[in-house]
Structure formats: structure tokens, C-alpha cells
Amino acid sequence: MRPYLLLTPGPLTTSETVKEAMMSDWCTWDKDYNEGIVEVIRKQLVQLASSRPDDYTAVLMQGSGTFCVEAMLGSVVRPEDNLLVAANGAYGKRMGVIADYYGINHFVMKFEETQQVSPQMIDAYLTEHPEVTHVSVVHCETTTGVLNPLQAVAEVVKKHGKVLIVDAMSSFGGVPIDMAQLGIDFLISSANKCIQGVPGFGFIIARRSLLEQCKGVARSLSLDIYDQWKTMEEGHGKWRFTSPTHVVRAFMQALKELSAEGGIEARHARYCENHRTLVDGMRSIGFETLLKDEEQSPVITSFYYPNADFDFNDFYQKLKAKGFVIYPGKISQADTFRIGNIGDVYPADFVRLVEAIKEL
Ligand SMILES: *Cc1c(COP(=O)(O)O)cnc(C)c1O
């Protein structure tokens, strides 16, 4: 079942038991599925995301993570609103591209890809531009692995009284986040990242009072978050259109395994140890990380090519033959490759990985 470990978030390496959970067929309209699986998932997601679960609600949406980011922006930001996007990588920039497609008034504040976004600069911009209504930021920029200073950004955005949207795609479930404490209004993530499910849907956790006001805002039928949510609320876990039933069932199993591991804190500790094992090992054989340790998330790590003659494709193929699939780099200003630390993978796997790289 496992020709190689996927160190590519995501999809990422999932457990046998998560894969096995997909071995039965469920009816997308049946109560067993709607109430017994979908509603359980929605409730657990809100509990994981917020210390005040009553103020929040979860909506699941078919498709990959980007579908959810698009659904969210297109269903929440109105034509008369103004969006500020803080971007220090491809995923931040993608929110700007979505805003372009929808004709949403927006400004993309660009930062270096190797640096965190600056709360001070966001503060200054919001002081100068009171017309801004929404601010969006990526928590962990998977482009490089930078972890943005969410707490400081949230403080600034809340001080100015703006709606805060967080793409926590690659961090939610693996890095502790309390939406209520931080004042986050909308958070987006997907099945195949730190919850360790298989790909096929994503979810938005929303401040209930704000989502309730979004009727009729969406410019897309299938990506209408409000309508999807309303149907799930009133139909007790009903989806509007065919849902990825097997994937949803596997996700419930993944949530169970997250809880069995000890919850988000425990998973975060494992990812940190994976990351530490990887970085210490790679440094010991001469590799350098792109980022400074203080800015680095435990989610994915970028390494410089070891020398000018380095052939990534050759390296990739040889490593794959040894049982590890990694990611190419995603930035233009340096030659890098990336290794993911999330999924059903453990420090011992990274010891083996470093050993395999050393042999190459
Ligand atoms: C994975 C990811 C996405 C969504 O990517 P998809 O390929 O659409 O699943 C968005 N933002 C971040 C930060 C991500 O890591």
C-alpha cells in the first residue's frame, strides 16, 4: 500500500487505517452519513479551532484547498468591500489572483518570500486606508515553509476593526490556533494536510454571526459558501451536490487518530521533532536551509541545492527509488528543494531519509 513515503504536503502519507476507512460506499443523502459522519466532523472541527465553539461554525466544500479559498473570498467579500492581501509566497499571491478573477477591490502587499509578513506594515497600511474591510493572510506559507506571525497580525487587524481571513491550509491541525482568542473570522484548510486525511474536500471555519450575513454575496453557484452552509445546517449534514463520501469517511477516521495521538499539541510536537531530526541530519551532511530557524514552520523545510551542478530530477528519481518522494522548490530567487514534515511520518523516517540522502 506504500510504495514510498510522500514528503509532499499534500497529499501526504496517510495511515493504513485512514485508507481502510474508504472501503465502503456511503449514500450522500442518507442520515447515517449526514448525521453520523458529516455533522460529527463539522462539530469536531469547530472544537479544534476555537475555545468558544458556539461562536463558530464549519462548512465543508468539495474540491482542493484552492476551491475553498476561492469559495470563501467570493462568498464573503462584497463588491463594495476592499480586501488587503498580505503575501510572502505563492499562496498569498493566489488570493490576489482570485480577487482579480472576481473583480474584488484589493491590494496585494508583497513581502520577500524568505521573510515573514510584517504586522507593522499592515498596521501602517490600515491607518492610511480606512476603506479596507477585510485582511487576508497565509499562516504557514508552504511555498517556503515560513510561519507568519499570526498573533501579531491578528492584533493589528482587530485593532483596526477589520475582518480577518486566514489561509491555515497547511497549519491547521498541526500548529495550535485559537480563532476565538486571536479574533480570526474565517479560517480555511483542507482534508489532506495536517489532519492527515486524503484529498477531495476542504473546509471553512467561520464566525457564525458574520457568515449569517453572507446570503446572496456569492458570484458562483457551486462555490457559494453561505448556501452550502445553510443546506448543511438545515439538512443536518446534507451537502448540496454529490459529496466525496469515501474521503469524508476517511477524514472522520483521521480526526479520531488526531485525538488518539493527543490532539493538536501532541501532533505539533511530533512535527517539530520530525523537522528537528531532518534539519540536524541535513546540516550534518552539508545542506543549508533557506530560512532562519526563527521563521521556520515545522510543516515543510526548504534546502538550498548543495552545489551548482546539482541535478534535482536525478536526485528526485534516486530518492524515490529509495522510498521517499520530495518536492521541488517553488521560489525564483534561489535554487531549492523542499521536504515536508507532516503526515503519518515519524522522526525515525527522517533518520532513514537523511541516511538515504547521504548514500546519494
Ligand atoms: C495546500 C495549500 C493550499 C491549497 O492548495 P490546493 O493544491 O488547492 O490543495 C492553499 N494554501 C496553502 C498555504 C497551502 O499549503
The ligand as a Tripos MOL2 file, in Angstrom:
@<TRIPOS>MOLECULE
LIG
   15    15     1     0     0
SMALL
NO_CHARGES

@<TRIPOS>ATOM
      1 C1         -2.0260   23.3470    0.0060 C.3       1 LIG1
      2 C2         -2.2680   24.7970    0.1750 C.ar      1 LIG1
      3 C3         -3.3280   25.4510   -0.4840 C.ar      1 LIG1
      4 C4         -4.2860   24.7540   -1.4140 C.3       1 LIG1
      5 O1         -3.6780   24.0880   -2.4240 O.3       1 LIG1
      6 P1         -4.5170   23.0040   -3.2860 P.3       1 LIG1
      7 O2         -3.4710   22.4960   -4.2200 O.co2     1 LIG1
      8 O3         -5.6210   23.7080   -3.9420 O.co2     1 LIG1
      9 O4         -4.9990   21.9900   -2.3080 O.co2     1 LIG1
     10 C5         -3.5420   26.7820   -0.2000 C.ar      1 LIG1
     11 N1         -2.7630   27.4550    0.6630 N.ar      1 LIG1
     12 C6         -1.7230   26.8780    1.2980 C.ar      1 LIG1
     13 C7         -0.9130   27.6700    2.2630 C.3       1 LIG1
     14 C8         -1.4380   25.5280    1.0690 C.ar      1 LIG1
     15 O5         -0.4110   24.9460    1.7080 O.3       1 LIG1
@<TRIPOS>BOND
     1     1     2 1
     2     2     3 ar
     3     2    14 ar
     4     3     4 1
     5     3    10 ar
     6     4     5 1
     7     5     6 1
     8     6     7 2
     9     6     8 1
    10     6     9 1
    11    10    11 ar
    12    11    12 ar
    13    12    13 1
    14    12    14 ar
    15    14    15 1
@<TRIPOS>SUBSTRUCTURE
     1 LIG1         1 GROUP 0 **** ****
